[in-house]
């Protein structure tokens, strides 16, 4: 379960980071790169940020709980 949560966190960070990389490349180099599959999602950055924090807190909670169970 913990590995699944860590993988989901990693995917959310990659998607959020690539969104900002695409926006930066568009403004710096005057390109017209687009997100065809995610550009219509409103508040995508906010959703991903909240999802990252929730998944991270849950993952750390489960790690702490499993380490206490081993002791």
N, CA, C and O atoms as CSV, one atom per row, in Angstrom:
chain,resi,resn,atom,element,x,y,z
A,1,UNK,N,N,0.826,-1.197,0.000
A,1,UNK,CA,C,0.000,0.000,0.000
A,1,UNK,C,C,0.866,1.255,0.000
A,1,UNK,O,O,0.554,2.238,-0.672
A,2,UNK,N,N,1.947,1.210,0.754
A,2,UNK,CA,C,2.823,2.377,0.845
A,2,UNK,C,C,3.504,2.634,-0.493
A,2,UNK,O,O,3.662,3.786,-0.897
A,3,UNK,N,N,3.907,1.572,-1.180
A,3,UNK,CA,C,4.557,1.742,-2.481
A,3,UNK,C,C,3.591,2.315,-3.511
A,3,UNK,O,O,3.989,3.100,-4.371
A,4,UNK,N,N,2.328,1.926,-3.423
A,4,UNK,CA,C,1.322,2.471,-4.335
A,4,UNK,C,C,1.143,3.960,-4.085
A,4,UNK,O,O,1.070,4.744,-5.032
A,5,UNK,N,N,1.070,4.357,-2.820
A,5,UNK,CA,C,0.923,5.775,-2.488
A,5,UNK,C,C,2.135,6.576,-2.943
A,5,UNK,O,O,1.990,7.675,-3.477
A,6,UNK,N,N,3.334,6.029,-2.733
A,6,UNK,CA,C,4.541,6.725,-3.168
A,6,UNK,C,C,4.584,6.860,-4.689
A,6,UNK,O,O,5.042,7.878,-5.209
A,7,UNK,N,N,4.113,5.844,-5.398
A,7,UNK,CA,C,4.058,5.911,-6.858
A,7,UNK,C,C,3.059,6.964,-7.317
A,7,UNK,O,O,3.333,7.708,-8.259
A,8,UNK,N,N,1.913,7.034,-6.668
A,8,UNK,CA,C,0.921,8.056,-7.013
A,8,UNK,C,C,1.450,9.460,-6.739
A,8,UNK,O,O,1.201,10.382,-7.515
A,9,UNK,N,N,2.172,9.622,-5.646
A,9,UNK,CA,C,2.785,10.918,-5.346
A,9,UNK,C,C,3.771,11.291,-6.443
A,9,UNK,O,O,3.779,12.428,-6.915
A,10,UNK,N,N,4.600,10.341,-6.849
A,10,UNK,CA,C,5.589,10.583,-7.900
A,10,UNK,C,C,4.907,10.977,-9.211
A,10,UNK,O,O,5.366,11.895,-9.890
A,11,UNK,N,N,3.829,10.300,-9.570
A,11,UNK,CA,C,3.106,10.622,-10.805
A,11,UNK,C,C,2.507,12.021,-10.728
A,11,UNK,O,O,2.577,12.774,-11.700
A,12,UNK,N,N,1.924,12.379,-9.595
A,12,UNK,CA,C,1.344,13.720,-9.435
A,12,UNK,C,C,2.411,14.801,-9.531
A,12,UNK,O,O,2.184,15.845,-10.141
A,13,UNK,N,N,3.574,14.557,-8.934
A,13,UNK,CA,C,4.666,15.533,-8.996
A,13,UNK,C,C,5.153,15.690,-10.434
A,13,UNK,O,O,5.420,16.807,-10.877
A,14,UNK,N,N,5.270,14.582,-11.166
A,14,UNK,CA,C,5.707,14.644,-12.560
A,14,UNK,C,C,4.700,15.415,-13.409
A,14,UNK,O,O,5.096,16.249,-14.223
A,15,UNK,N,N,3.413,15.151,-13.234
A,15,UNK,CA,C,2.384,15.851,-14.011
A,15,UNK,C,C,2.379,17.335,-13.675
A,15,UNK,O,O,2.294,18.173,-14.572
A,16,UNK,N,N,2.469,17.668,-12.389
A,16,UNK,CA,C,2.479,19.072,-11.983
A,16,UNK,C,C,3.731,19.777,-12.491
A,16,UNK,O,O,3.659,20.907,-12.974
A,17,UNK,N,N,4.873,19.113,-12.381
A,17,UNK,CA,C,6.114,19.708,-12.875
A,17,UNK,C,C,6.111,19.897,-14.375
A,17,UNK,O,O,6.583,20.919,-14.873
A,18,UNK,N,N,5.582,18.923,-15.106
A,18,UNK,CA,C,5.553,19.058,-16.565
A,18,UNK,C,C,4.600,20.163,-16.996
A,18,UNK,O,O,4.818,20.802,-18.025
A,19,UNK,N,N,3.548,20.394,-16.219
A,19,UNK,CA,C,2.639,21.504,-16.531
A,19,UNK,C,C,3.385,22.835,-16.466
A,19,UNK,O,O,3.234,23.682,-17.346
A,20,UNK,N,N,4.189,23.014,-15.421
A,20,UNK,CA,C,4.929,24.262,-15.292
A,20,UNK,C,C,6.086,24.352,-16.284
A,20,UNK,O,O,6.432,25.448,-16.725
A,21,UNK,N,N,6.684,23.227,-16.639
A,21,UNK,CA,C,7.744,23.238,-17.659
A,21,UNK,C,C,7.169,23.647,-19.004
A,21,UNK,O,O,7.784,24.428,-19.729
A,22,UNK,N,N,6.001,23.131,-19.342
A,22,UNK,CA,C,5.363,23.492,-20.611
A,22,UNK,C,C,4.981,24.966,-20.612
A,22,UNK,O,O,5.178,25.650,-21.616
A,23,UNK,N,N,4.441,25.466,-19.510
A,23,UNK,CA,C,4.093,26.886,-19.433
A,23,UNK,C,C,5.331,27.766,-19.547
A,23,UNK,O,O,5.303,28.792,-20.227
A,24,UNK,N,N,6.414,27.371,-18.888
A,24,UNK,CA,C,7.652,28.151,-18.955
A,24,UNK,C,C,8.234,28.135,-20.359
A,24,UNK,O,O,8.689,29.167,-20.852
A,25,UNK,N,N,8.225,26.980,-21.004
A,25,UNK,CA,C,8.741,26.891,-22.370
A,25,UNK,C,C,7.900,27.727,-23.319
A,25,UNK,O,O,8.437,28.333,-24.247
A,26,UNK,N,N,6.609,27.770,-23.106
A,26,UNK,CA,C,5.743,28.587,-23.955
A,26,UNK,C,C,6.053,30.071,-23.802
A,26,UNK,O,O,6.071,30.803,-24.792
A,27,UNK,N,N,6.296,30.523,-22.577
A,27,UNK,CA,C,6.555,31.948,-22.381
A,27,UNK,C,C,7.979,32.336,-22.765
A,27,UNK,O,O,8.193,33.419,-23.310
A,28,UNK,N,N,8.949,31.478,-22.492
A,28,UNK,CA,C,10.344,31.821,-22.780
A,28,UNK,C,C,10.634,31.771,-24.271
A,28,UNK,O,O,11.215,32.704,-24.826
A,29,UNK,N,N,10.234,30.691,-24.916
A,29,UNK,CA,C,10.595,30.477,-26.312
A,29,UNK,C,C,9.475,30.806,-27.285
A,29,UNK,O,O,9.611,30.559,-28.483
A,30,UNK,N,N,8.373,31.357,-26.798
A,30,UNK,CA,C,7.229,31.736,-27.622
A,30,UNK,C,C,6.728,30.544,-28.446
A,30,UNK,O,O,6.476,30.653,-29.645
A,31,UNK,N,N,6.596,29.424,-27.772
A,31,UNK,CA,C,6.091,28.211,-28.409
A,31,UNK,C,C,4.593,28.094,-28.169
A,31,UNK,O,O,4.012,28.863,-27.404
A,32,UNK,N,N,3.993,27.146,-28.815
A,32,UNK,CA,C,2.567,26.913,-28.618
A,32,UNK,C,C,2.334,25.455,-28.232
A,32,UNK,O,O,1.527,24.759,-28.849
A,33,UNK,N,N,3.054,25.002,-27.198
A,33,UNK,CA,C,2.871,23.641,-26.716
A,33,UNK,C,C,1.558,23.562,-25.951
A,33,UNK,O,O,1.189,24.493,-25.236
A,34,UNK,N,N,0.851,22.438,-26.108
A,34,UNK,CA,C,-0.452,22.308,-25.467
A,34,UNK,C,C,-0.566,20.974,-24.754
A,34,UNK,O,O,0.134,20.011,-25.067
A,35,UNK,N,N,-1.461,20.950,-23.795
A,35,UNK,CA,C,-1.825,19.721,-23.095
A,35,UNK,C,C,-3.150,19.275,-23.679
A,35,UNK,O,O,-4.201,19.774,-23.276
A,36,UNK,N,N,-3.121,18.368,-24.599
A,36,UNK,CA,C,-4.364,17.968,-25.245
A,36,UNK,C,C,-5.270,17.160,-24.325
A,36,UNK,O,O,-6.492,17.206,-24.470
A,37,UNK,N,N,-4.699,16.429,-23.394
A,37,UNK,CA,C,-5.531,15.571,-22.549
A,37,UNK,C,C,-5.870,16.190,-21.204
A,37,UNK,O,O,-6.772,15.695,-20.528
A,38,UNK,N,N,-5.191,17.245,-20.786
A,38,UNK,CA,C,-5.461,17.830,-19.470
A,38,UNK,C,C,-5.693,19.338,-19.487
A,38,UNK,O,O,-5.815,19.947,-18.424
A,39,UNK,N,N,-5.755,19.941,-20.644
A,39,UNK,CA,C,-5.858,21.403,-20.643
A,39,UNK,C,C,-7.251,21.901,-20.280
A,39,UNK,O,O,-7.410,23.074,-19.941
A,40,UNK,N,N,-8.257,21.045,-20.342
A,40,UNK,CA,C,-9.614,21.475,-20.025
A,40,UNK,C,C,-10.001,21.237,-18.566
A,40,UNK,O,O,-11.129,21.535,-18.174
A,41,UNK,N,N,-9.086,20.708,-17.762
A,41,UNK,CA,C,-9.380,20.461,-16.348
A,41,UNK,C,C,-9.179,21.763,-15.574
A,41,UNK,O,O,-8.061,22.272,-15.505
A,42,UNK,N,N,-10.255,22.311,-14.988
A,42,UNK,CA,C,-10.085,23.558,-14.235
A,42,UNK,C,C,-9.370,23.298,-12.909
A,42,UNK,O,O,-9.579,22.267,-12.270
A,43,UNK,N,N,-8.541,24.229,-12.516
A,43,UNK,CA,C,-7.810,24.176,-11.244
A,43,UNK,C,C,-6.947,22.922,-11.114
A,43,UNK,O,O,-6.867,22.334,-10.036
A,44,UNK,N,N,-6.307,22.515,-12.200
A,44,UNK,CA,C,-5.494,21.301,-12.189
A,44,UNK,C,C,-4.334,21.419,-11.202
A,44,UNK,O,O,-4.034,20.463,-10.488
A,45,UNK,N,N,-3.686,22.567,-11.154
A,45,UNK,CA,C,-2.553,22.745,-10.239
A,45,UNK,C,C,-2.989,22.609,-8.786
A,45,UNK,O,O,-2.308,21.969,-7.984
A,46,UNK,N,N,-4.100,23.201,-8.459
A,46,UNK,CA,C,-4.613,23.123,-7.089
A,46,UNK,C,C,-5.000,21.690,-6.728
A,46,UNK,O,O,-4.699,21.220,-5.631
A,47,UNK,N,N,-5.653,21.012,-7.633
A,47,UNK,CA,C,-6.059,19.625,-7.390
A,47,UNK,C,C,-4.839,18.745,-7.175
A,47,UNK,O,O,-4.812,17.944,-6.241
A,48,UNK,N,N,-3.828,18.881,-8.028
A,48,UNK,CA,C,-2.629,18.055,-7.900
A,48,UNK,C,C,-1.855,18.366,-6.626
A,48,UNK,O,O,-1.335,17.457,-5.980
A,49,UNK,N,N,-1.774,19.638,-6.262
A,49,UNK,CA,C,-1.063,20.022,-5.041
A,49,UNK,C,C,-1.741,19.435,-3.801
A,49,UNK,O,O,-1.073,18.885,-2.926
A,50,UNK,N,N,-3.052,19.552,-3.732
A,50,UNK,CA,C,-3.785,18.985,-2.598
A,50,UNK,C,C,-3.642,17.471,-2.577
A,50,UNK,O,O,-3.470,16.876,-1.513
A,51,UNK,N,N,-3.713,16.847,-3.744
A,51,UNK,CA,C,-3.573,15.396,-3.830
A,51,UNK,C,C,-2.192,14.939,-3.376
A,51,UNK,O,O,-2.065,13.914,-2.708
A,52,UNK,N,N,-1.159,15.696,-3.737
A,52,UNK,CA,C,0.202,15.358,-3.307
A,52,UNK,C,C,0.307,15.414,-1.784
A,52,UNK,O,O,0.843,14.494,-1.168
A,53,UNK,N,N,-0.197,16.478,-1.180
A,53,UNK,CA,C,-0.117,16.603,0.274
A,53,UNK,C,C,-0.919,15.516,0.989
A,53,UNK,O,O,-0.446,14.947,1.973
A,54,UNK,N,N,-2.107,15.228,0.512
A,54,UNK,CA,C,-2.937,14.200,1.153
A,54,UNK,C,C,-2.275,12.832,1.043
A,54,UNK,O,O,-2.207,12.095,2.027
A,55,UNK,N,N,-1.789,12.490,-0.138
A,55,UNK,CA,C,-1.138,11.196,-0.319
A,55,UNK,C,C,0.152,11.099,0.486
A,55,UNK,O,O,0.469,10.040,1.028
A,56,UNK,N,N,0.896,12.200,0.567
A,56,UNK,CA,C,2.141,12.193,1.338
A,56,UNK,C,C,1.862,11.986,2.827
A,56,UNK,O,O,2.539,11.197,3.485
A,57,UNK,N,N,0.877,12.687,3.346
A,57,UNK,CA,C,0.538,12.544,4.764
A,57,UNK,C,C,0.057,11.129,5.057
A,57,UNK,O,O,0.437,10.540,6.069
A,58,UNK,N,N,-0.773,10.584,4.181
A,58,UNK,CA,C,-1.259,9.222,4.376
A,58,UNK,C,C,-0.122,8.208,4.298
A,58,UNK,O,O,-0.079,7.260,5.081
A,59,UNK,N,N,0.787,8.404,3.368
A,59,UNK,CA,C,1.926,7.497,3.229
A,59,UNK,C,C,2.816,7.539,4.466
A,59,UNK,O,O,3.236,6.495,4.965
A,60,UNK,N,N,3.105,8.732,4.957
A,60,UNK,CA,C,3.935,8.854,6.154
A,60,UNK,C,C,3.237,8.269,7.378
A,60,UNK,O,O,3.886,7.669,8.235
A,61,UNK,N,N,1.944,8.438,7.463
A,61,UNK,CA,C,1.186,7.854,8.572
A,61,UNK,C,C,1.286,6.336,8.547
A,61,UNK,O,O,1.509,5.710,9.583
A,62,UNK,N,N,1.122,5.744,7.375
A,62,UNK,CA,C,1.205,4.289,7.266
A,62,UNK,C,C,2.617,3.781,7.542
A,62,UNK,O,O,2.789,2.715,8.134
A,63,UNK,N,N,3.635,4.544,7.113
A,63,UNK,CA,C,5.016,4.149,7.406
A,63,UNK,C,C,5.275,4.173,8.908
A,63,UNK,O,O,5.899,3.262,9.452
A,64,UNK,N,N,4.798,5.208,9.569
A,64,UNK,CA,C,4.985,5.318,11.018
A,64,UNK,C,C,4.227,4.214,11.749
A,64,UNK,O,O,4.730,3.640,12.715
A,65,UNK,N,N,3.031,3.925,11.288
A,65,UNK,CA,C,2.226,2.880,11.912
A,65,UNK,C,C,2.877,1.508,11.744
A,65,UNK,O,O,2.865,0.698,12.671
A,66,UNK,N,N,3.441,1.248,10.573
A,66,UNK,CA,C,4.085,-0.053,10.347
A,66,UNK,C,C,5.395,-0.167,11.127
A,66,UNK,O,O,5.755,-1.257,11.571
A,67,UNK,N,N,6.111,0.951,11.297
A,67,UNK,CA,C,7.350,0.889,12.080
A,67,UNK,C,C,7.051,0.690,13.566
A,67,UNK,O,O,7.814,0.019,14.262
A,68,UNK,N,N,5.962,1.259,14.058
A,68,UNK,CA,C,5.575,1.045,15.457
A,68,UNK,C,C,5.104,-0.384,15.674
A,68,UNK,O,O,5.305,-0.945,16.752
A,69,UNK,N,N,4.486,-0.974,14.674
A,69,UNK,CA,C,4.009,-2.356,14.801
A,69,UNK,C,C,5.176,-3.336,14.840
A,69,UNK,O,O,5.071,-4.396,15.457
A,70,UNK,N,N,6.281,-2.998,14.193
A,70,UNK,CA,C,7.458,-3.867,14.185
A,70,UNK,C,C,8.206,-3.822,15.512
A,70,UNK,O,O,8.895,-4.777,15.871
A,71,UNK,N,N,8.073,-2.725,16.235
A,71,UNK,CA,C,8.784,-2.579,17.517
A,71,UNK,C,C,8.119,-3.339,18.566
A,71,UNK,O,O,8.571,-3.337,19.711
